[in-house]
Amino acid sequence: MEQTGKRSYVKPLVLIIALAVFIIAALIYQGTGNEFGSTFWAFVPALIAIGLALITKEIYTSLFVGIFAGALLYANFNVITAVESVVVDGFITSLASRWNMGVFVFLAVLGIYICLVNKAGGTAAYGRWAEKRIKRRKTAILSTIGLGLVLFVDDYFNCLTVGSVMRPVTDRHKVSRAKLAYVIDSTAAPICIIAPISSWAAAVTGVVNDMRESGAAVAERIDGFQLFIQSIPYNFYALLTLTMMIAIAFMKYDFGSMKLHEQNAMNHGDLYTTPGRPYKDTEDENTSDKARVIDLVLPLALLIVGCIVGLMYTGGFFEGAGIVDSFANSNASVGLPFGSLAALLISFIYLFCRRVMPFSDMAATIPNGLVAMIPAILILSFAFALKRFNIMLEGPAFITGIMEGGLASFMNLMPAIVFVIACLISFSIGTSWGTFGMLLPIVLVIMDHGPPELLIIATSACLAGAVFGDHCTLISDTTIMSSAGAKCGVIEHVQTQIPYALFTAALSFVMYLLAGVVQNWLIVLPIGIALTVSVLLCMRTMSARKGNPSSVT
């Protein structure tokens, strides 16, 4: 009892000490006559939040400390102004954002959608069907990867859909929730960033189009969509992440803290490893035994079609725009909620006509689905507020100054340099789109003076580094939604995925160094794939020699 009482004081003490050290360091810095805006201090609040969350395992309080730290910097340590800034500039402004609200609505609709299909028994029917065909653990993991590869339209859509469909299958084969979250996250952003028809392709194209409208000379000579297509073979982080994920599945090998989670799942049936069960009260309950596989497949197909049509609708397809142009000009924050809501209504009608569940149960899925998404929406609200202070402290201007400085003289090293900078930015601010939206225009202007192929490689390095942050920071929206889809704790997901992400990032950095010299993806990409598999094989062999079981069968 006494030991437990002592431990209860450790976490708040760590939070208080961290905030005190931050305040003292910032005041000393300010005492030298320097301002906080457009300096490295813009990224300190996010680093504080991430570090505290990993140390204390308390995500909400850690994020709030980061938000308050950002507010103190913005208010020059006027406490009253800082508190007001937390409320107004942090939460109210970020929640009033049309884009952010679109994300919340999409999450809410998908929560209802998942609850509806589960209650109708569609997921259970699929589980019974899969049980007869998916006999091995490796097959369950590869099937999850396969579904993620198919759902390439949008990463938000991918995260929650793959988790809801495959979670019963992976649970039955004792795949840890941490491993499921890793697979979901690794088939979300990495797939979307190399898929020509996706909301990500639209976002990248939109950045180039915006440059053209602002009169940038380089944008007049570049087609945004064509640049995105040309960058795909050089997106080493995305391609090597997929390579690594498939290789690990076949090798039955895991390392880092993921190994512990996988061994506990297989040997003890513990899918979580950690004491916390963040989604215990929202576990699925299937109430209908009349359902068939079609009761999952048809609603899922409707959801896919609805999201695609929604994106095309916002891009002007029904007003005469072509398919490519409609995706390039689409608005995901409107198209995805619009398409998913339409699909949800049709699915309600279909399941009502099928009579697989009473109408009262169907109606109950609305509040139940919303409740299931509250943890993800709450964490996202804190993350969005934290990102606001990075923008208000002019973090992007600090990066712009670095990029436009002496780095431009190292032209052949620029892809590797851009990759590292994009990794750092995306890790600090937790958004891929925000990272390449801020960094890509600078890269295009700088690289316009070099060979055209080098411009393509640097563009791809920017996009690849932006994806890295999605995998390593707990304030990333896709990280949070991958955890929600797998019903895994966010901190556990980040801790187990970081070694995998760093492994791939290190190999990608080497490949960008090589690509800056060779400038031919037909040579560099096969080398990267071979190197990834070879290093994993060596690690697996070394682990076996030490007497440590690589993983589980």
Backbone torsions as a table, in degrees:
resi	resn	phi	psi	omega
1	MET	NA	-44.8	-179.0
2	GLU	-64.9	-39.2	179.0
3	GLN	-63.6	-43.1	179.6
4	THR	-63.0	-39.5	179.0
5	GLY	-62.9	-40.0	177.8
6	LYS	-65.0	-41.0	-178.8
7	ARG	-64.4	-31.0	-177.2
8	SER	-65.4	-19.3	179.9
9	TYR	-91.6	-12.9	-173.9
10	VAL	-65.9	-49.9	-175.3
11	LYS	-62.7	-50.5	177.6
12	PRO	-63.2	-31.7	178.3
13	LEU	-65.5	-40.8	177.5
14	VAL	-62.3	-42.9	179.3
15	LEU	-62.6	-43.6	-179.1
16	ILE	-66.4	-44.4	179.8
17	ILE	-62.9	-43.1	179.9
18	ALA	-61.1	-43.4	179.9
19	LEU	-67.0	-38.3	179.4
20	ALA	-65.3	-44.3	178.8
21	VAL	-62.8	-40.9	178.5
22	PHE	-61.4	-46.0	-177.7
23	ILE	-63.5	-44.2	-179.5
24	ILE	-62.9	-46.8	-179.3
25	ALA	-62.8	-41.3	-178.8
26	ALA	-68.0	-39.4	179.7
27	LEU	-67.5	-37.1	175.9
28	ILE	-63.2	-43.2	178.5
29	TYR	-62.3	-43.5	-179.4
30	GLN	-66.9	-30.5	179.8
31	GLY	-66.0	-18.3	177.2
32	THR	-82.0	1.5	178.2
33	GLY	92.7	6.0	-178.7
34	ASN	-91.5	151.6	175.1
35	GLU	-96.5	162.4	-178.3
36	PHE	-87.9	-25.8	-176.2
37	GLY	-67.3	142.8	177.7
38	SER	57.8	39.1	176.4
39	THR	-133.2	179.0	179.0
40	PHE	-63.2	-19.1	179.9
41	TRP	-63.6	-20.3	178.6
42	ALA	-62.5	-26.3	-177.4
43	PHE	-97.4	-8.7	-177.2
44	VAL	-63.5	-45.0	179.7
45	PRO	-55.3	-42.3	179.2
46	ALA	-65.8	-40.1	179.3
47	LEU	-65.9	-36.5	176.7
48	ILE	-62.3	-47.8	-178.1
49	ALA	-61.2	-45.2	-178.3
50	ILE	-66.6	-45.6	-179.8
51	GLY	-62.5	-44.6	180.0
52	LEU	-64.1	-40.1	-179.3
53	ALA	-62.8	-40.8	179.9
54	LEU	-69.7	-30.1	-178.7
55	ILE	-82.5	-48.5	-173.1
56	THR	-91.3	-17.6	-175.9
57	LYS	67.3	12.6	179.1
58	GLU	-105.5	99.3	-170.1
59	ILE	-76.3	-41.2	-176.0
60	TYR	-67.4	-48.5	-179.8
61	THR	-65.9	-35.9	179.3
62	SER	-65.8	-43.8	177.4
63	LEU	-63.3	-39.7	-179.5
64	PHE	-66.5	-39.5	176.6
65	VAL	-60.3	-41.6	177.3
66	GLY	-62.6	-42.0	178.8
67	ILE	-63.2	-45.2	-178.9
68	PHE	-66.0	-35.8	176.8
69	ALA	-63.2	-42.5	177.2
70	GLY	-63.3	-39.0	179.1
71	ALA	-66.3	-38.6	177.8
72	LEU	-62.7	-42.3	177.9
73	LEU	-63.4	-44.3	-177.6
74	TYR	-66.1	-33.8	-178.1
75	ALA	-93.5	9.2	-177.9
76	ASN	52.4	39.9	173.9
77	PHE	67.5	24.6	167.0
78	ASN	-84.8	107.2	-169.8
79	VAL	-61.6	-43.2	-179.2
80	ILE	-61.6	-46.3	178.9
81	THR	-64.2	-36.3	-179.9
82	ALA	-64.4	-44.8	179.1
83	VAL	-62.1	-42.6	177.6
84	GLU	-63.2	-37.8	-179.5
85	SER	-67.4	-37.0	176.5
86	VAL	-57.9	-45.6	-177.1
87	VAL	-72.0	-51.3	-172.1
88	VAL	-81.3	-59.3	-175.5
89	ASP	-73.9	-33.2	-178.3
90	GLY	-80.2	-68.8	-171.8
91	PHE	-83.5	-51.5	-175.0
92	ILE	-62.9	-46.5	-178.6
93	THR	-65.4	-43.4	-178.9
94	SER	-68.9	-36.7	178.9
95	LEU	-73.6	-23.9	178.2
96	ALA	-81.4	-9.4	179.4
97	SER	-63.6	131.6	-179.3
98	ARG	-62.4	-38.7	179.5
99	TRP	-64.5	-48.6	-178.7
100	ASN	-62.7	-41.2	178.7
101	MET	-66.0	-34.0	175.5
102	GLY	-61.8	-39.5	176.9
103	VAL	-63.4	-43.5	-179.6
104	PHE	-64.1	-42.8	179.4
105	VAL	-63.3	-42.0	179.1
106	PHE	-62.8	-41.9	177.0
107	LEU	-61.5	-44.0	-179.0
108	ALA	-62.9	-44.5	-179.8
109	VAL	-64.0	-42.4	179.4
110	LEU	-67.1	-34.5	175.9
111	GLY	-61.0	-44.2	177.0
112	ILE	-65.1	-41.9	-179.0
113	TYR	-59.5	-48.2	-178.9
114	ILE	-63.3	-44.1	-179.8
115	CYS	-63.2	-40.2	-179.7
116	LEU	-62.2	-49.0	-178.3
117	VAL	-65.0	-38.4	178.8
118	ASN	-66.6	-45.5	179.8
119	LYS	-64.2	-36.0	179.0
120	ALA	-70.3	-16.2	178.9
121	GLY	92.9	6.1	-178.9
122	GLY	-63.7	-42.3	179.3
123	THR	-65.9	-39.6	178.2
124	ALA	-65.3	-39.4	178.3
125	ALA	-63.8	-40.8	176.7
126	TYR	-64.6	-38.9	178.2
127	GLY	-61.2	-41.3	177.8
128	ARG	-66.0	-38.7	178.5
129	TRP	-66.7	-44.0	-178.2
130	ALA	-68.9	-30.4	-178.7
131	GLU	-61.5	-31.9	179.8
132	LYS	-78.0	-20.1	-174.1
133	ARG	-112.7	-32.7	178.8
134	ILE	-97.9	97.9	-173.4
135	LYS	-96.3	-20.3	-172.8
136	ARG	-120.4	154.9	-179.8
137	ARG	-62.7	-42.2	179.8
138	LYS	-60.8	-40.5	179.5
139	THR	-64.7	-36.9	178.3
140	ALA	-62.4	-42.8	179.3
141	ILE	-67.1	-44.3	179.8
142	LEU	-65.5	-34.4	177.2
143	SER	-66.2	-37.8	176.7
144	THR	-64.5	-42.5	176.4
145	ILE	-60.9	-44.0	-179.3
146	GLY	-60.3	-42.8	178.7
147	LEU	-64.8	-39.0	177.7
148	GLY	-63.0	-35.8	178.4
149	LEU	-67.6	-31.5	-178.6
150	VAL	-74.3	-37.4	-175.2
151	LEU	-89.2	69.6	-172.8
152	PHE	-96.3	2.4	-172.7
153	VAL	-66.0	-45.2	-177.1
154	ASP	-154.9	143.9	-176.2
155	ASP	-70.3	-35.7	177.5
156	TYR	-61.2	-48.7	179.8
157	PHE	-59.8	-42.3	-179.3
158	ASN	-61.9	-47.7	-173.7
159	CYS	-56.1	-49.9	-173.6
160	LEU	-81.0	-34.2	-177.6
161	THR	-70.0	-48.0	-179.0
162	VAL	-60.7	-41.9	-179.7
163	GLY	-63.1	-46.0	-176.6
164	SER	-67.3	-33.8	-177.6
165	VAL	-78.7	-44.4	-170.6
166	MET	-95.5	-12.7	-177.9
167	ARG	-57.6	-44.9	177.8
168	PRO	-61.3	-34.5	-179.6
169	VAL	-70.6	-47.4	-179.6
170	THR	-67.8	-33.1	176.5
171	ASP	-63.0	-41.2	-178.3
172	ARG	-64.4	-31.6	179.9
173	HIS	-97.3	15.5	173.8
174	LYS	57.6	47.3	170.3
175	VAL	-92.1	127.1	-177.1
176	SER	-62.5	152.1	178.3
177	ARG	-63.9	-31.5	177.5
178	ALA	-64.1	-42.0	179.1
179	LYS	-67.8	-39.0	177.5
180	LEU	-63.2	-43.1	178.8
181	ALA	-62.1	-38.8	177.7
182	TYR	-62.9	-45.6	-180.0
183	VAL	-63.6	-42.7	179.5
184	ILE	-61.8	-48.9	-177.9
185	ASP	-64.0	-35.2	-176.8
186	SER	-81.9	-9.2	173.7
187	THR	-113.5	19.7	177.6
188	ALA	-104.5	-89.6	-179.4
189	ALA	-58.9	-44.0	179.3
190	PRO	-60.4	-29.4	176.8
191	ILE	-77.9	-45.8	-176.4
192	CYS	-63.7	-32.5	-176.5
193	ILE	-76.9	-9.3	175.5
194	ILE	-120.2	13.4	179.2
195	ALA	-102.8	120.7	-178.4
196	PRO	-62.2	-32.7	179.2
197	ILE	-105.7	90.0	180.0
198	SER	-160.3	165.3	178.1
199	SER	-67.0	-26.7	179.3
200	TRP	-70.7	-42.2	175.7
201	ALA	-59.1	-39.1	178.4
202	ALA	-64.1	-40.8	-178.5
203	ALA	-65.5	-44.5	179.8
204	VAL	-63.9	-44.7	177.9
205	THR	-60.4	-39.6	179.9
206	GLY	-64.0	-36.2	178.4
207	VAL	-61.5	-44.8	179.6
208	VAL	-66.6	-40.7	178.9
209	ASN	-62.6	-38.2	177.9
210	ASP	-64.1	-36.2	176.9
211	MET	-64.0	-38.3	179.2
212	ARG	-64.5	-40.7	179.8
213	GLU	-67.4	-28.4	179.4
214	SER	-84.2	-1.3	174.9
215	GLY	91.2	12.5	179.2
216	ALA	-66.2	128.2	-175.0
217	ALA	-64.7	-39.1	-177.4
218	VAL	-63.4	-34.7	-178.1
219	ALA	-68.5	-23.0	178.7
220	GLU	-70.1	-23.2	-177.3
221	ARG	-101.0	1.4	-174.8
222	ILE	-125.5	133.4	170.8
223	ASP	-93.8	123.3	-174.0
224	GLY	-58.8	-45.0	-177.9
225	PHE	-68.8	-40.3	178.6
226	GLN	-64.8	-38.0	177.7
227	LEU	-63.2	-40.0	178.5
228	PHE	-62.5	-44.6	179.7
229	ILE	-61.5	-44.5	-178.1
230	GLN	-67.4	-25.0	-177.5
231	SER	-80.9	-15.8	-173.9
232	ILE	-57.0	-49.3	-177.6
233	PRO	-64.9	-18.2	180.0
234	TYR	-96.6	2.3	-179.4
235	ASN	-81.2	76.8	-171.5
236	PHE	-64.5	-37.9	-178.0
237	TYR	-62.2	-45.7	-179.7
238	ALA	-65.9	-47.4	-176.2
239	LEU	-68.5	-39.6	179.9
240	LEU	-75.2	-27.1	173.5
241	THR	-64.1	-43.7	177.3
242	LEU	-65.2	-41.4	177.8
243	THR	-60.4	-46.7	-178.3
244	MET	-64.6	-41.8	-178.1
245	MET	-63.2	-43.9	179.2
246	ILE	-68.9	-41.0	-179.8
247	ALA	-62.8	-41.8	179.4
248	ILE	-63.3	-38.7	179.7
249	ALA	-63.4	-42.9	-179.4
250	PHE	-73.4	-36.0	-179.4
251	MET	-77.5	-16.9	-174.2
252	LYS	55.8	49.2	-175.0
253	TYR	-127.8	137.2	173.7
254	ASP	-139.2	155.3	178.3
255	PHE	-140.7	171.5	-177.0
256	GLY	70.1	-157.9	-178.7
257	SER	-68.3	-18.2	177.2
258	MET	-62.2	-33.5	180.0
259	LYS	-60.3	-42.7	179.1
260	LEU	-62.5	-43.7	179.1
261	HIS	-62.1	-42.2	-178.5
262	GLU	-70.0	-40.3	179.0
263	GLN	-66.4	-39.6	177.5
264	ASN	-65.7	-37.2	179.6
265	ALA	-66.1	-44.0	-176.2
266	MET	-77.1	-42.8	-173.9
267	ASN	-83.9	-30.5	-174.3
268	HIS	-122.0	-2.1	-178.9
269	GLY	70.8	14.4	180.0
270	ASP	-92.1	105.8	-175.7
271	LEU	-78.7	-12.3	-173.5
272	TYR	-107.9	-36.6	-175.6
273	THR	73.0	-49.2	-178.5
274	THR	-82.4	155.6	-179.0
275	PRO	-62.4	-33.2	-176.6
276	GLY	-69.0	140.8	174.6
277	ARG	-126.2	81.6	-169.2
278	PRO	-64.3	-22.0	-177.9
279	TYR	-119.9	24.8	-176.8
280	LYS	-59.9	-40.6	-176.5
281	ASP	-80.6	-2.6	179.8
282	THR	-118.5	18.5	177.6
283	GLU	-62.3	147.2	-173.7
284	ASP	-68.7	141.3	174.1
285	GLU	-125.2	113.7	-179.2
286	ASN	-92.1	119.0	-172.2
287	THR	-103.9	-8.7	-176.0
288	SER	-114.4	134.8	175.8
289	ASP	-107.3	10.0	179.2
290	LYS	-92.7	-7.7	-172.2
291	ALA	-71.7	154.8	174.6
292	ARG	-125.0	172.9	-178.4
293	VAL	-60.1	-32.6	-180.0
294	ILE	-60.5	-25.0	-180.0
295	ASP	-73.9	-10.7	169.4
296	LEU	-101.8	-44.3	-174.1
297	VAL	-65.1	-44.6	-177.8
298	LEU	-66.3	-49.7	175.6
299	PRO	-58.9	-37.0	178.2
300	LEU	-65.5	-42.8	177.6
301	ALA	-63.1	-40.7	177.4
302	LEU	-61.6	-39.5	179.9
303	LEU	-65.5	-44.2	178.8
304	ILE	-61.4	-50.0	-179.0
305	VAL	-63.0	-42.2	-179.7
306	GLY	-60.6	-43.1	179.7
307	CYS	-66.6	-41.2	178.6
308	ILE	-63.9	-46.7	179.8
309	VAL	-63.9	-39.1	178.7
310	GLY	-61.5	-43.4	177.3
311	LEU	-63.8	-43.9	179.8
312	MET	-65.6	-35.4	179.8
313	TYR	-63.5	-46.0	179.7
314	THR	-69.3	-20.4	178.4
315	GLY	-88.8	1.2	175.2
316	GLY	89.5	20.4	-178.4
317	PHE	-61.9	-40.2	-177.7
318	PHE	-82.3	4.0	174.4
319	GLU	-111.7	12.5	174.5
320	GLY	110.4	-5.8	179.3
321	ALA	-72.8	149.9	177.6
322	GLY	-73.6	171.2	-177.8
323	ILE	-61.3	-48.0	-178.8
324	VAL	-62.9	-45.6	-179.1
325	ASP	-65.5	-37.1	-178.9
326	SER	-67.0	-36.0	175.5
327	PHE	-72.1	-37.4	-179.3
328	ALA	-65.4	-30.9	-177.0
329	ASN	-104.4	10.8	-175.3
330	SER	-72.8	160.7	177.5
331	ASN	-120.7	103.5	-174.1
332	ALA	-64.8	-32.9	-177.5
333	SER	-68.4	-18.5	176.2
334	VAL	-104.2	-45.1	-175.2
335	GLY	-64.0	-41.6	-178.3
336	LEU	-68.4	-47.5	175.5
337	PRO	-62.0	-39.7	-179.7
338	PHE	-62.6	-50.0	-178.2
339	GLY	-67.7	-40.4	-178.9
340	SER	-70.1	-35.3	178.4
341	LEU	-67.1	-41.0	177.1
342	ALA	-62.9	-42.6	178.9
343	ALA	-65.3	-36.4	178.9
344	LEU	-63.5	-43.8	179.9
345	LEU	-63.2	-42.2	178.7
346	ILE	-65.5	-38.8	178.8
347	SER	-65.8	-37.8	174.9
348	PHE	-58.1	-46.8	-178.9
349	ILE	-64.3	-43.2	-179.4
350	TYR	-61.5	-48.9	-178.2
351	LEU	-68.7	-31.2	176.0
352	PHE	-65.7	-43.0	177.9
353	CYS	-67.1	-31.7	178.6
354	ARG	-73.6	-21.6	179.0
355	ARG	58.1	40.4	178.2
356	VAL	-84.9	-13.4	179.7
357	MET	-156.3	151.2	178.6
358	PRO	-64.2	155.2	-179.8
359	PHE	-62.7	-34.8	179.7
360	SER	-61.5	-38.2	177.5
361	ASP	-68.9	-37.2	177.3
362	MET	-62.9	-43.8	179.9
363	ALA	-65.0	-33.4	-178.6
364	ALA	-68.5	-20.4	179.4
365	THR	-68.6	-19.8	-179.3
366	ILE	-67.3	-57.7	177.3
367	PRO	-66.9	-35.2	180.0
368	ASN	-64.6	-40.1	178.2
369	GLY	-65.9	-38.4	177.8
370	LEU	-65.5	-42.5	179.5
371	VAL	-61.2	-39.2	-178.8
372	ALA	-63.1	-26.0	-177.6
373	MET	-95.1	-3.3	-177.8
374	ILE	-58.0	-46.0	179.2
375	PRO	-57.2	-44.9	-179.5
376	ALA	-65.6	-42.9	-179.1
377	ILE	-65.8	-39.5	-179.3
378	LEU	-65.9	-45.5	179.0
379	ILE	-64.2	-40.4	178.0
380	LEU	-62.2	-38.3	179.0
381	SER	-60.4	-43.9	177.4
382	PHE	-65.6	-42.5	-178.7
383	ALA	-63.6	-42.8	178.6
384	PHE	-62.0	-40.5	178.9
385	ALA	-64.1	-40.2	179.3
386	LEU	-64.5	-39.7	178.8
387	LYS	-63.8	-34.1	-179.7
388	ARG	-57.9	-41.5	-177.0
389	PHE	-71.6	-28.4	174.2
390	ASN	-63.1	-41.8	178.7
391	ILE	-68.5	-42.9	-178.2
392	MET	-66.5	-29.2	177.2
393	LEU	-86.9	7.8	174.5
394	GLU	60.5	43.9	173.4
395	GLY	-59.3	-42.2	177.8
396	PRO	-58.4	-36.9	-179.9
397	ALA	-65.4	-35.2	178.0
398	PHE	-62.9	-44.5	179.2
399	ILE	-66.2	-39.3	179.3
400	THR	-59.3	-42.9	179.4
401	GLY	-61.8	-39.1	178.3
402	ILE	-65.7	-46.1	-176.5
403	MET	-65.8	-35.1	-176.9
404	GLU	-87.8	2.7	179.0
405	GLY	-86.7	-134.6	-174.6
406	GLY	-73.6	-9.8	-177.0
407	LEU	-63.8	-29.2	-174.8
408	ALA	-63.8	-18.8	-178.2
409	SER	-77.8	-15.4	179.4
410	PHE	-97.9	68.5	-168.9
411	MET	-61.9	-46.3	-177.7
412	ASN	-71.3	-21.4	177.4
413	LEU	-90.9	-5.6	-174.3
414	MET	-59.3	-40.8	178.0
415	PRO	-56.6	-44.4	179.2
416	ALA	-67.2	-39.9	179.4
417	ILE	-65.7	-44.3	179.2
418	VAL	-61.8	-40.9	179.7
419	PHE	-60.4	-46.3	-179.5
420	VAL	-63.9	-44.5	-179.6
421	ILE	-63.8	-42.5	178.4
422	ALA	-63.8	-37.7	176.8
423	CYS	-61.5	-45.2	-178.3
424	LEU	-66.2	-41.6	-179.6
425	ILE	-66.0	-49.1	-176.5
426	SER	-65.0	-33.2	176.7
427	PHE	-67.0	-37.1	-175.0
428	SER	-79.1	-38.1	-175.2
429	ILE	-103.8	-12.8	171.3
430	GLY	73.5	23.1	178.2
431	THR	-141.2	125.5	177.5
432	SER	-69.3	-46.6	-177.6
433	TRP	-63.1	-40.8	177.8
434	GLY	-64.3	-34.9	-179.1
435	THR	-67.7	-54.3	-177.9
436	PHE	-75.0	-22.9	174.9
437	GLY	-65.8	-33.7	179.6
438	MET	-84.9	-40.9	-170.1
439	LEU	-90.3	-34.3	-174.3
440	LEU	-59.6	-44.4	178.3
441	PRO	-58.2	-37.8	178.8
442	ILE	-66.1	-43.3	-179.5
443	VAL	-61.2	-43.8	-178.1
444	LEU	-64.2	-40.3	179.9
445	VAL	-66.4	-44.9	-179.1
446	ILE	-66.7	-46.1	-174.9
447	MET	-77.7	-6.5	178.4
448	ASP	-64.6	-19.3	-179.8
449	HIS	-89.2	-1.3	-178.7
450	GLY	-110.1	-171.5	178.5
451	PRO	-62.3	145.7	-179.1
452	PRO	-58.4	-38.6	-179.5
453	GLU	-65.6	-34.0	179.5
454	LEU	-69.0	-33.2	175.5
455	LEU	-62.9	-41.1	178.7
456	ILE	-64.7	-42.9	-178.8
457	ILE	-65.0	-42.6	179.5
458	ALA	-66.1	-36.6	175.6
459	THR	-61.1	-45.5	179.2
460	SER	-64.7	-37.7	177.7
461	ALA	-62.4	-37.8	177.6
462	CYS	-63.3	-46.1	180.0
463	LEU	-66.8	-39.6	-179.6
464	ALA	-65.2	-44.8	178.7
465	GLY	-63.7	-32.9	177.6
466	ALA	-64.4	-36.9	179.0
467	VAL	-69.6	-35.3	-179.9
468	PHE	-54.4	-43.0	-179.0
469	GLY	-62.1	-31.9	176.7
470	ASP	-61.0	-28.0	-175.3
471	HIS	-90.9	-22.3	-169.9
472	CYS	-112.0	-10.0	-177.0
473	THR	-116.4	139.7	-177.1
474	LEU	-82.8	-0.6	175.3
475	ILE	-97.9	9.1	176.7
476	SER	-80.8	137.7	-179.4
477	ASP	-64.8	-39.4	-179.5
478	THR	-71.6	-31.5	173.9
479	THR	-62.2	-44.7	-179.5
480	ILE	-65.5	-42.0	-177.8
481	MET	-75.7	-29.6	173.4
482	SER	-63.7	-41.1	176.9
483	SER	-63.8	-40.9	178.5
484	ALA	-65.7	-40.6	179.7
485	GLY	-64.5	-37.5	179.0
486	ALA	-87.5	-9.1	-173.5
487	LYS	54.2	52.9	-179.8
488	CYS	-124.0	148.6	177.1
489	GLY	-62.4	140.5	-177.6
490	VAL	-61.5	-45.0	-177.9
491	ILE	-64.7	-41.2	178.0
492	GLU	-62.8	-38.7	178.5
493	HIS	-64.1	-45.3	-179.0
494	VAL	-65.0	-45.7	-177.7
495	GLN	-61.9	-40.4	-178.1
496	THR	-78.3	-24.4	-176.8
497	GLN	-89.5	-25.7	-176.9
498	ILE	-55.4	-46.5	178.8
499	PRO	-59.4	-37.6	178.9
500	TYR	-68.1	-42.5	-179.0
501	ALA	-67.4	-41.6	178.8
502	LEU	-65.6	-37.8	177.0
503	PHE	-58.4	-49.5	-179.0
504	THR	-68.3	-37.6	179.9
505	ALA	-64.4	-39.8	179.2
506	ALA	-63.5	-44.2	177.0
507	LEU	-64.4	-38.6	179.9
508	SER	-64.4	-39.8	178.3
509	PHE	-59.5	-43.7	177.7
510	VAL	-61.8	-41.4	-179.5
511	MET	-66.6	-34.8	178.1
512	TYR	-72.1	-32.0	172.3
513	LEU	-61.9	-44.1	-179.8
514	LEU	-68.9	-41.7	-178.5
515	ALA	-64.8	-31.4	178.2
516	GLY	-63.6	-23.9	179.4
517	VAL	-96.6	-48.6	-175.0
518	VAL	-76.4	-44.5	177.9
519	GLN	57.1	43.7	176.7
520	ASN	-150.1	110.7	-175.0
521	TRP	-68.5	-24.2	178.9
522	LEU	-64.3	-23.4	177.3
523	ILE	-94.6	-45.6	-171.5
524	VAL	-73.7	-43.9	-176.0
525	LEU	-61.6	-47.6	176.5
526	PRO	-59.2	-35.2	177.5
527	ILE	-64.2	-42.3	179.4
528	GLY	-62.6	-43.7	179.1
529	ILE	-64.3	-46.1	179.6
530	ALA	-63.1	-40.6	-179.8
531	LEU	-64.8	-40.6	179.3
532	THR	-60.7	-49.2	-178.6
533	VAL	-66.1	-40.3	-177.9
534	SER	-64.7	-44.7	-180.0
535	VAL	-64.3	-41.0	177.7
536	LEU	-62.4	-41.0	177.7
537	LEU	-63.3	-40.8	178.3
538	CYS	-64.8	-42.8	178.6
539	MET	-63.1	-40.2	179.7
540	ARG	-65.3	-41.7	179.3
541	THR	-65.8	-43.8	179.3
542	MET	-63.7	-38.3	178.7
543	SER	-65.2	-39.8	179.7
544	ALA	-66.9	-37.1	179.8
545	ARG	-67.0	-30.0	178.7
546	LYS	-78.7	-4.4	179.1
547	GLY	86.4	11.0	178.1
548	ASN	-95.4	125.3	176.4
549	PRO	-63.4	130.9	-175.9
550	SER	-59.7	-48.4	-178.3
551	SER	-165.1	-147.4	-178.0
552	VAL	-125.4	159.9	-176.4
553	THR	-94.5	NA	NA
